[in-house]
Amino acid sequence: MPVEGPFSSLHSRRSATEKLSVKRFIAWATSLDLQGIADQVFIREISWVKEPGFPSHEYILLTFGDISNPNPSHDTTLRLERDTNSWFKIFGSWLGLGSNCRDTVSICGSSVAAQHSGDRTIAHIAVSRTDIDLRHITVLLEVIAKAADEYRVWSYNCWWYAGCLWRNLVRCIGSNHCRFQMLHKESQVGKFEEFLAHSRGSRGADEWDAMAFSHFQTFSHLAALERTSWDNSELEDATKYIEQFFELQLLGKLDGSFSQTEGLQKTLASAPVANAVDAEPDDHLDIIPSPSSPRLPERLDSVSDDEGLEIDSPVQDVTSLPELEALAWSGPVLDGRYRIQNLRSGHLVHAPESMDRTLLRATRKLHPTTIWNVETCGDGGFRFRCHRNSQCLCVHLYPFGACKVSVGDPIVGCNVTRATSQAFDFSIRESNDKGVYSISPVLSTLFWGLSDDEEITEVRLQATANVNRNLWRFLKISDWD
């Protein structure tokens, strides 16, 4: 059966199956996203498959439907697997041999074509929503590939790779949208069912959902490894790392929140609100208000710390993710999407309101407003625009109309359609410590800084950049943008 839809651009007509490296697949998916068609195909089915033999090779099949052609006969199946040539090469990194895993994606015209003779589908999910698409699996593949370099013991095994894919996709889909079936009960499942029936009166595997099945698969494999007295802490750390950073990266690209039952629920990003009072006749907005603009407090100190601050639904605490530093950028900062983290407190910065000239503040929460699009501008500086509400950061000058910045001037978010003043332009310089930066207006040699380690402290200009409160990290949201 031929491959159709967007996948046909990557598939060779010479064979029924096209096998690609994950790196090449991600590059191709990026091009689809740039064309705005990555969401045209959606995950319709997920299958967990095992090859015969011992130890057996395990892999995941993802069957994609096409929104423009919903007939299942036009579906395409991806076979996702980690292959090390030999199962025993999972010991390679422990022996100092380095990474030996090969992550591949095979594109097939059907799920039958994706399997070899004798392969068994042990579990299957039918997905009842159509908005989990190519972007989600691409982000997940990126995060898992990164974990292969961070954790170097058990993470090369194919069953662990299959479990990471299955478990994180189920989290995206939500239990209410997964119709799960266990199609083949292996011997250890039967023994575990007997134990549950005698000890707890449970019907065993018949009561499992897709996530419970994944947990059992992990438990059964780990039990075998633990009998060899190997330490599994690296594997557990890698699994946790992937779950946390997949969520972090995905929410950086797609606004929303996670629910166990409903999965990833997207929310509409706040639209930028232009302040008509500040609009000039040529529709340019500038940091310098017109005489008729409402005045802010003389130094904004009189504004209550809690006044108008955004209160989100439960948001993860940045302090619960010590691995955030793994995303820290180093070298010259490039155009892209980042969170900006204070070196001393670990807090992120955000402009929590959509109101014009909102103070940039510290927060320990992973609010959507902590994500910044960083772009180079003509004078060699950079501009920061909030991914959530499109506010552009600038120096708020005092008094109004001043052309010189001063110590204590705040950084604020402005609702502008096009920034024309140099007050919006900032220099980013890496210090002698790799991945640690100072940020200053191109207008001066003053620096972004925090006066203390408290939450909601405003970012204001400071005289020096030689203290940790005035230094920053850039945490890259995703290489797939």
C-alpha positions, 0 to 999 in steps of 0.5 A: 500500500503506498504512503500518502499525504504529507508523509509521501514527501519523505517516502521513497516509491522504491520500497514499501518501507522507508527507514530514517534516523530520528535526526532526519525525521525531525528535520523533515517534520520541522519543514512541515511545521514551517509550512503550517501542515504538521497538524494535518496528520493525527495519531489514530492508533498506538501499538506496542509490538514484540519480535519473537526470541529472547531477549525480544526486540520491542517497538512502537507503531503509530498509525496517523490519520489525515484530516483532509482524507479521513478514510483509514485506507489512506493512513500511514504507520510509523515504526519507532524503535531503538536498536543497539545491534545487540541487546547486550550493548546496553552495558556499553556505556558502563564499560566506557564505550559511549553511546551506541543507541540508534533511534530510527523511524520507519514510514510504512503504508500500513501497520501490517507492512511495518511488522515482520513475520512472527511479530506480536502486537501485545497492546493497542490503543485506539485514540478518540481525538484528532489533535495529537499530531506530528508536532507532539511526537517530534518534540518527544523524540527530541527529548528522548534523544537528549536523555540518551546523552544525559543518562548512559546506563540502561537507557539504550534498551528497546523496551525502555524506549518503547515505554517512554514513547507509550507513556508520554503519548498516553499522558498527551491523549488522556485516559478518557480518549484512549480505548485500550486493549491488551492483545497478548498476555505473556506468562508474567502477566498471568502470574501477576493476575493470579497474585492480584486475584488471591491478594486483593480480589482483583480481576487483574489485567482486565482492569488495566488501562494504557498507563497501568499496562506501561507501568507493569511492563517497566516493572517486569523488565526492571525486576529481571535487571535487579536480580543481576544486582545492577543499580537502576537509579540512572534509568529511573532518573532518565524516565523522570527527566523525559516526562518532566521535560517533554511537558516543559517543551510541549507547553513551551510550544503549545499553550495549555495544561495537562490532565490525567483524564483529558490529556493535553488541553490547549488554550488560546494564547492571549492576543496582544492589546494595543493601547490606542492612547499611545499610538502615533499617527503612523501606527507605530507605538513607542515607549515614550507616552504622549502628553495625554497618556495616563501617568504611571506612579513616579517610580512604580514603587507605589503599585502593590506587589499583588495588584493585578498579578495573573493567577494561573491554574496549578503551575509547576514550580521551577524549584521542583525541576533541578534538571532545568539547567540541562537546557541552559544555552551556552555560546552566542545567543541565537534567535529562538524561544527561551526562558530566562533564569536568574543565576542566584535565585533560580527564578524565571522572569515574566510580565504577568499581565497583558496591560501595557507597561507591565513590570517584569518580575521574578517567579518560581512558577512555569507560567506561559508568560515566562517564555520569550521569543529572542530576536536579533535587531539591526543594531546588533542587540536583541529584542524580547517578545513574550510568546504568550501575549506578544508584549515586547520588553523595554526600559521604562525611562524616568522622567517621561521623555528622558533619553538616558537610563538610570540605575533603578529603572524597571524593565517593562512589557509593552503592547507594541505592534512594531518596536522603533525605539532603542529602549527595546534593544538589549545586549546579551554578553556571555561572562567568563563562566560558560552559559552565564550572561549579563543583559543590558540596554544598548543605550547604557552599561547598566544591567538587568538585576534583582534586588533580592531573592523573593518572588515577584521582585521587579527586574531593574537596572543595576550598576554592575554585573559581577554579582549572581543576582544580576546574571542570567541563564537562557533555557532553550525551549526546543530546537524544533521551532 
